[in-house]
């Protein structure tokens, strides 16, 4: 019985690393280091004080496509605003629509801003996530 539980735990650990391996192998996304702090008292970030809101922050993340920060109601998540299933171009910056985001390419790809998963079949990569820390009215997003 203990051996089965141990095997199950090991299997879960290895399967949880699968998404990170896929993300690191994404040829469309670069690994650019950044660190930004959003003060939720500033008007441009104040929407994040309310659950279910998402904002776009330009000039961060991959190239100049920016990042998307979301208050899910149970915490904050941050995603790169570049479509992970397309080589970066003029149409691959994601546009926020409620709690989803889509590219503006001829065949747009859509993603959940809560889970980062594609909303359409056949897309190989989820959104690129960033680390988030909340502290005293500010949100730090970094990788």
Backbone as CSV, one residue per row, in Angstrom:
resi,resn,N_x,N_y,N_z,CA_x,CA_y,CA_z,C_x,C_y,C_z
1,UNK,0.819,-1.191,0.000,0.000,0.000,0.000,0.863,1.255,0.000
2,UNK,1.896,1.304,0.872,2.771,2.468,0.930,3.537,2.658,-0.367
3,UNK,3.911,1.559,-1.014,4.625,1.635,-2.276,3.736,2.258,-3.357
4,UNK,2.448,1.932,-3.362,1.515,2.509,-4.331,1.370,4.013,-4.125
5,UNK,1.276,4.432,-2.869,1.149,5.861,-2.571,2.417,6.598,-3.004
6,UNK,3.574,6.027,-2.726,4.835,6.629,-3.130,4.914,6.743,-4.651
7,UNK,4.547,5.685,-5.354,4.547,5.702,-6.817,3.601,6.778,-7.345
8,UNK,2.424,6.907,-6.735,1.459,7.922,-7.151,2.018,9.326,-6.947
9,UNK,2.658,9.564,-5.830,3.251,10.883,-5.570,4.360,11.216,-6.556
10,UNK,5.191,10.245,-6.876,6.257,10.456,-7.849,5.660,10.759,-9.223
11,UNK,4.631,10.027,-9.609,3.986,10.258,-10.907,3.389,11.660,-10.980
12,UNK,2.784,12.119,-9.896,2.207,13.465,-9.869,3.299,14.515,-10.005
13,UNK,4.399,14.324,-9.319,5.523,15.269,-9.404,6.044,15.379,-10.827
14,UNK,6.237,14.243,-11.495,6.744,14.287,-12.856,5.730,14.873,-13.828
15,UNK,4.461,14.592,-13.640,3.458,15.138,-14.551,3.267,16.622,-14.339
16,UNK,3.497,17.139,-13.138,3.342,18.564,-12.897,4.464,19.356,-13.548
17,UNK,5.572,18.733,-13.865,6.687,19.415,-14.521,6.491,19.488,-16.028
18,UNK,5.534,18.744,-16.552,5.343,18.668,-17.992,5.049,20.024,-18.603
19,UNK,4.180,20.830,-18.003,3.848,22.136,-18.552,5.071,23.038,-18.611
20,UNK,5.939,23.005,-17.593,7.139,23.814,-17.596,8.066,23.394,-18.727
21,UNK,8.191,22.088,-18.967,9.042,21.611,-20.047,8.515,22.095,-21.389
22,UNK,7.207,22.022,-21.591,6.616,22.486,-22.841,6.864,23.978,-23.006
23,UNK,6.664,24.733,-21.930,6.839,26.178,-22.000,8.277,26.527,-22.350
24,UNK,9.242,25.820,-21.771,10.639,26.111,-22.038,11.018,25.732,-23.462
25,UNK,10.288,24.836,-24.080,10.592,24.402,-25.432,9.813,25.182,-26.487
26,UNK,9.054,26.192,-26.079,8.259,26.967,-27.020,9.184,27.841,-27.868
27,UNK,9.263,27.591,-29.169,10.175,28.367,-30.023,9.681,29.791,-30.285
28,UNK,8.429,30.092,-29.934,7.865,31.414,-30.185,8.142,32.408,-29.064
29,UNK,8.572,31.926,-27.900,8.736,32.793,-26.744,10.182,32.811,-26.263
30,UNK,10.643,33.983,-25.947,11.982,34.148,-25.396,11.904,34.166,-23.881
31,UNK,13.015,33.922,-23.215,13.065,34.001,-21.766,13.720,35.322,-21.392
32,UNK,12.917,36.356,-21.186,13.407,37.688,-20.861,13.134,37.953,-19.390
33,UNK,14.163,38.344,-18.655,14.019,38.611,-17.229,13.450,40.018,-17.015
34,UNK,12.491,40.128,-16.104,11.977,41.428,-15.719,11.360,41.338,-14.333
35,UNK,11.130,42.496,-13.731,10.564,42.595,-12.396,9.842,43.933,-12.333
36,UNK,8.546,43.918,-12.065,7.752,45.147,-12.023,6.845,45.109,-10.803
37,UNK,6.645,46.256,-10.184,5.737,46.365,-9.046,4.603,47.308,-9.441
38,UNK,3.362,46.836,-9.293,2.175,47.625,-9.613,1.549,48.101,-8.307
39,UNK,1.461,49.395,-8.112,0.831,49.967,-6.928,-0.669,50.055,-7.206
40,UNK,-1.480,49.296,-6.465,-2.919,49.233,-6.727,-3.646,50.520,-6.364
41,UNK,-2.963,51.473,-5.759,-3.558,52.778,-5.483,-3.473,53.708,-6.688
42,UNK,-2.615,53.390,-7.663,-2.492,54.203,-8.866,-3.698,53.934,-9.765
43,UNK,-4.246,54.969,-10.406,-5.460,54.794,-11.234,-5.332,53.744,-12.331
44,UNK,-4.171,53.638,-12.966,-4.019,52.685,-14.076,-4.050,51.230,-13.616
45,UNK,-3.865,50.988,-12.307,-3.882,49.628,-11.781,-5.036,49.377,-10.820
46,UNK,-5.841,50.379,-10.540,-6.880,50.267,-9.507,-7.949,49.225,-9.836
47,UNK,-8.159,48.890,-11.106,-9.143,47.856,-11.474,-8.789,46.506,-10.852
48,UNK,-7.504,46.308,-10.542,-7.076,45.034,-9.955,-7.521,44.877,-8.509
49,UNK,-8.105,45.905,-7.931,-8.644,45.800,-6.575,-9.929,44.980,-6.544
50,UNK,-10.480,44.666,-7.700,-11.766,43.977,-7.792,-11.620,42.649,-8.538
51,UNK,-12.226,41.613,-7.987,-12.157,40.275,-8.581,-12.758,40.257,-9.981
52,UNK,-12.139,39.502,-10.853,-12.645,39.327,-12.211,-12.160,40.377,-13.191
53,UNK,-11.239,41.235,-12.773,-10.708,42.262,-13.669,-9.307,41.908,-14.131
54,UNK,-8.998,42.330,-15.347,-7.686,42.120,-15.938,-7.209,43.440,-16.530
55,UNK,-5.901,43.684,-16.442,-5.328,44.879,-17.051,-4.137,44.493,-17.917
56,UNK,-3.853,45.348,-18.872,-2.697,45.199,-19.746,-1.633,46.190,-19.296
57,UNK,-0.381,45.720,-19.193,0.758,46.576,-18.855,1.762,46.444,-19.999
58,UNK,1.961,47.516,-20.750,2.862,47.485,-21.897,4.319,47.595,-21.508
59,UNK,5.194,47.250,-22.455,6.619,47.417,-22.268,7.279,46.400,-21.363
60,UNK,6.607,45.338,-21.006,7.160,44.301,-20.140,7.058,42.966,-20.860
61,UNK,7.689,41.953,-20.309,7.580,40.614,-20.873,8.374,40.464,-22.152
62,UNK,7.863,39.674,-23.066,8.550,39.366,-24.315,8.462,40.551,-25.257
63,UNK,9.605,41.053,-25.673,9.625,42.207,-26.560,8.845,43.351,-25.960
64,UNK,7.973,43.939,-26.730,7.123,45.015,-26.236,5.662,44.608,-26.212
65,UNK,5.382,43.313,-26.227,3.990,42.875,-26.222,3.307,43.095,-24.882
66,UNK,4.045,43.223,-23.802,3.469,43.512,-22.496,3.050,42.272,-21.732
67,UNK,2.369,42.535,-20.619,1.857,41.464,-19.768,0.402,41.751,-19.440
68,UNK,-0.304,40.722,-19.019,-1.689,40.839,-18.570,-1.732,40.343,-17.134
69,UNK,-2.255,41.186,-16.230,-2.370,40.824,-14.821,-3.856,40.703,-14.505
70,UNK,-4.230,39.635,-13.787,-5.632,39.320,-13.527,-5.854,39.107,-12.035
71,UNK,-6.931,39.698,-11.504,-7.391,39.390,-10.154,-8.469,38.322,-10.324
72,UNK,-8.158,37.090,-9.940,-9.092,35.975,-10.139,-10.130,35.868,-9.028
73,UNK,-9.962,36.659,-7.981,-10.838,36.559,-6.823,-10.200,35.751,-5.713
74,UNK,-9.309,34.857,-6.083,-8.588,34.083,-5.081,-7.098,34.423,-5.110
75,UNK,-6.735,35.410,-5.882,-5.345,35.837,-5.992,-5.095,36.459,-7.350
76,UNK,-3.834,36.729,-7.622,-3.446,37.352,-8.876,-2.666,36.358,-9.723
77,UNK,-2.853,36.453,-11.033,-2.045,35.707,-11.997,-1.560,36.699,-13.038
78,UNK,-0.443,36.388,-13.667,0.104,37.258,-14.713,0.552,36.395,-15.889
79,UNK,0.241,36.887,-17.077,0.553,36.168,-18.317,1.281,37.100,-19.258
80,UNK,2.105,36.533,-20.121,2.681,37.328,-21.185,1.579,37.627,-22.195
81,UNK,1.587,38.816,-22.745,0.527,39.229,-23.671,0.831,38.856,-25.111
82,UNK,1.797,37.995,-25.342,2.122,37.523,-26.681,1.505,36.143,-26.889
83,UNK,0.882,35.935,-28.030,0.275,34.640,-28.349,1.369,33.577,-28.398
84,UNK,1.324,32.575,-27.513,2.393,31.572,-27.463,2.384,30.592,-28.633
85,UNK,1.337,30.602,-29.430,1.235,29.666,-30.544,1.517,30.309,-31.891
86,UNK,2.027,31.530,-31.876,2.376,32.244,-33.103,3.732,32.899,-32.926
87,UNK,4.490,32.981,-34.006,5.735,33.731,-33.966,5.373,35.205,-33.808
88,UNK,6.033,35.945,-32.905,5.653,37.344,-32.651,5.599,38.188,-33.919
89,UNK,4.495,38.921,-34.059,4.288,39.828,-35.193,3.333,40.932,-34.743
90,UNK,2.879,41.740,-35.675,1.995,42.859,-35.344,0.644,42.417,-34.791
91,UNK,0.233,41.187,-35.066,-1.107,40.757,-34.659,-1.113,39.805,-33.461
92,UNK,0.037,39.499,-32.888,0.080,38.472,-31.845,-0.086,39.012,-30.428
93,UNK,-0.145,40.339,-30.256,-0.400,40.871,-28.918,-1.849,40.590,-28.559
94,UNK,-2.059,39.959,-27.409,-3.394,39.553,-26.993,-4.214,40.752,-26.533
95,UNK,-5.488,40.726,-26.896,-6.443,41.756,-26.501,-7.375,41.162,-25.455
96,UNK,-7.566,41.881,-24.348,-8.395,41.397,-23.246,-9.869,41.552,-23.587
97,UNK,-10.636,40.488,-23.305,-12.088,40.517,-23.443,-12.667,39.782,-22.240
98,UNK,-12.930,40.533,-21.158,-13.408,39.910,-19.924,-12.301,39.089,-19.303
99,UNK,-12.546,37.794,-19.106,-11.532,36.904,-18.550,-10.941,35.981,-19.607
100,UNK,-10.947,36.464,-20.847,-10.254,35.757,-21.920,-9.476,36.792,-22.728
101,UNK,-8.586,36.319,-23.568,-7.794,37.205,-24.419,-7.576,36.519,-25.753
102,UNK,-7.538,37.323,-26.812,-7.380,36.793,-28.166,-6.384,37.625,-28.951
103,UNK,-5.717,36.967,-29.891,-4.850,37.689,-30.819,-5.735,38.343,-31.883
104,UNK,-5.140,39.209,-32.681,-5.899,39.874,-33.748,-5.492,39.361,-35.123
105,UNK,-4.809,38.217,-35.163,-4.376,37.634,-36.431,-5.587,37.167,-37.247
106,UNK,-5.354,36.813,-38.491,-6.433,36.378,-39.377,-7.208,35.207,-38.784
107,UNK,-6.513,34.261,-38.191,-7.140,33.170,-37.457,-6.788,33.357,-35.981
108,UNK,-7.570,34.150,-35.253,-7.193,34.495,-33.872,-7.252,33.295,-32.930
109,UNK,-6.303,33.268,-32.013,-6.269,32.271,-30.954,-6.772,32.911,-29.675
110,UNK,-7.553,32.160,-28.878,-8.115,32.686,-27.633,-7.653,31.841,-26.457
111,UNK,-7.515,32.521,-25.290,-7.002,31.874,-24.091,-7.790,32.325,-22.872
112,UNK,-7.885,31.451,-21.883,-8.477,31.802,-20.598,-7.456,32.607,-19.801
113,UNK,-7.880,33.739,-19.234,-6.981,34.531,-18.399,-6.974,34.039,-16.958
114,UNK,-7.793,33.061,-16.633,-7.782,32.482,-15.292,-6.813,31.308,-15.242
115,UNK,-6.868,30.437,-16.252,-6.023,29.237,-16.261,-4.842,29.331,-17.227
116,UNK,-4.915,30.206,-18.221,-3.870,30.309,-19.231,-4.001,29.301,-20.352
117,UNK,-5.006,28.448,-20.285,-5.187,27.394,-21.281,-5.870,27.932,-22.545
118,UNK,-5.540,27.352,-23.704,-6.210,27.746,-24.939,-7.701,27.430,-24.865
119,UNK,-8.509,28.271,-25.488,-9.953,28.048,-25.527,-10.378,27.350,-26.805
120,UNK,-9.408,26.973,-27.642,-9.683,26.280,-28.898,-8.853,25.003,-28.966
121,UNK,-9.373,24.025,-29.640,-8.643,22.772,-29.831,-7.493,22.980,-30.807
122,UNK,-6.465,22.188,-30.645,-5.371,22.179,-31.597,-4.236,23.138,-31.285
123,UNK,-4.343,23.929,-30.240,-3.248,24.831,-29.888,-2.302,24.115,-28.937
124,UNK,-1.032,24.164,-29.235,-0.051,23.373,-28.503,0.353,23.995,-27.170
125,UNK,0.472,25.324,-27.101,1.050,25.965,-25.930,0.031,26.800,-25.157
126,UNK,0.095,26.752,-23.815,-0.714,27.660,-22.990,-0.008,29.017,-22.895
127,UNK,-0.656,29.987,-22.267,-0.037,31.286,-22.045,1.199,31.135,-21.164
128,UNK,2.177,31.984,-21.387,3.382,32.005,-20.572,3.062,32.734,-19.271
129,UNK,3.205,32.043,-18.154,2.874,32.636,-16.855,4.107,33.246,-16.209
130,UNK,3.856,34.234,-15.360,4.912,34.862,-14.574,4.586,34.700,-13.103
131,UNK,5.598,34.832,-12.275,5.403,34.757,-10.828,4.771,36.058,-10.345
132,UNK,3.949,35.933,-9.294,3.241,37.089,-8.742,3.289,37.025,-7.220
133,UNK,3.612,38.162,-6.594,3.536,38.316,-5.142,2.691,39.536,-4.833
134,UNK,1.784,39.396,-3.886,0.964,40.521,-3.440,1.432,40.922,-2.056
135,UNK,1.577,42.260,-1.837,2.037,42.734,-0.546,1.612,44.177,-0.312
136,UNK,0.795,44.424,0.695,0.425,45.780,1.126,-0.010,46.696,-0.017
137,UNK,-0.976,46.306,-0.786,-1.518,47.165,-1.826,-0.691,47.250,-3.081
138,UNK,0.229,46.319,-3.265,1.005,46.282,-4.496,1.129,44.844,-4.974
139,UNK,1.348,44.704,-6.260,1.508,43.390,-6.872,2.839,43.398,-7.627
140,UNK,3.691,42.457,-7.289,4.984,42.310,-7.954,4.873,41.177,-8.969
141,UNK,5.252,41.456,-10.214,5.238,40.457,-11.282,6.675,40.308,-11.764
142,UNK,7.142,39.059,-11.833,8.530,38.820,-12.215,8.674,37.405,-12.745
143,UNK,9.864,37.145,-13.316,10.196,35.778,-13.747,11.600,35.436,-13.349
